[in-house]
Amino acid sequence: MDFALVWFTLVTLLWTGFFVLEGFDFGVGMLHGLVGRTDTERRLAVSSIGPLWDGNEVWLVVAGASMFAAFPGWYATMFSGFYPALILVLAALIVRGVAVEYRGHRDTPRWRRNWSILLTAGSLLAPLLIGVALGDLLHGVPIDSNQEFTGGFVDILTPYGLYVGVTVAVLAALHGSTFLALKVADPIRGRAHAVSLVLAPIAAALVVGFVVWTQSLASGWVPGVVLILAAVGAIAAAVLVQMRREAWAFTATAVALGGTIAALFVQLYPRVMVSSTNSAFDLTVQNTSSSPYALKVMTIAAAVFLPLVLLYQGWTYYVFRRRLTLADVGEGL
């Protein structure tokens, strides 16, 4: 068994799962001040992700840890080269998490307004910056023969990477609006639907552009299955939002966002990081992976514990499946 391929597939699934699950949390954070006209309504919007967001964020931790353990060469080059962006991502995630928990600790307008601003900013910056970083993996950044990043911060801001970042951020906002329409009662439900009507065609256009640009990087004319899936999901979301099929619209945005992230990794393979200096310096699955024995032990551990984590998280979603109303905020949610 090719354990390096197994772990590249697992890393792909972890990053995809992170954006599918945490994506709507980001979207709610971005939109809570827009769909909530009063503080009570904004509290209700934030409450919709209250029991879920921290569990969803674990996927990011596990994705990073998997890269560190399975592909130490990839992890070292990416995280050292993208260090300034990584610090900004960590700051955004920290501010966002603190804002979710601290926003309701004091009953003063200024306190809650300031935390709402930080929640919105952190929820926007995190998917934007992570999207830029993932896009750069495929576009290419300066890497030398020693697998060391030789560029600066400006080299991270590639046109393709920025486009991917914007696409991911818009998809996350759309994912959050469809989640709110599905999870929260009126008046937030109606406003979330109105936001979805605006965002859906923009997201569909961005994903179609992403498919064309990504396929051009692969030097081919026929897009792969995952790229097609991303485009179909985005277009379907635009249609389903118009039809007000809330559950299906949320499913379609999940497919669009997940397909977009997965497509980046599919197009990368067998590379994990492209060198814009020389293609001979590309980082690959084989030249950055841990030893076969280490990967084998990790695979056994993942086969035991990953199903348990999935079962626990599925149970959490089942417990908190009920649609929320304004009355629930008064009950301390």
C-alpha angles and dihedrals in degrees: 000000000000099000092180089061090046091056094044087054091048092049088051091051092047094052090045092048091049093056095042092052103029091037094079090046088056090047094051090048091052094046105034092096091048100048093039114071095178131039090251091055092048090050089052092052091051090045090061090071097031097103094038114041100076092048090049091051090058087075089067092052092049092046091053092044091050091053090049094050101036101033109023092165092055092045093049095050097042099043095042094045094045093041097126091049090045091056090052091049092050091048091050093049093047094047091047094050093046090048092054091052101036102039094088098040095094127038098220125114095226094051093050094041092054093048090047090055091050091047091052094046095046093046091052099042097048099061091036094055096039089050090053091051094049091047090052090058090067099033093051137240131209108288124161133211091275091060090251125140108241101181136084137237092285090058089062091059096077118164092241093047092051090049091051090048093053091045092051092047093050091046090051090051090050091046089053094048092052089047091053091048088053099040108036130056127232139327090033091041092060094045092048089053090051090052090049090054089058098041100042099071091042091052092047091052091048093050092049088051089048091053093051094046094044092049091050089057088056089055093235138111102215114071119225126252095262092050090051089048091054092051093046090050093051094047091045090051091055091051095043093049089055089051090047093233093154102183093045092044090054090049091050093051089050090053092047094049095041092045092051093053095042091049091060091058094042090053090047098055128141084019122065097189128016121222115220088195097064132341088227087068095056115132111237138189090256102044095048102039131107122248118294090245093054091048091049092053091046091051092055091049092048091049089056103041105030094068089050091053091048092050092050093048092046089052090051092054090048093052093049097040097114121111111250126229135192089262090064092064089062089055090065102262 
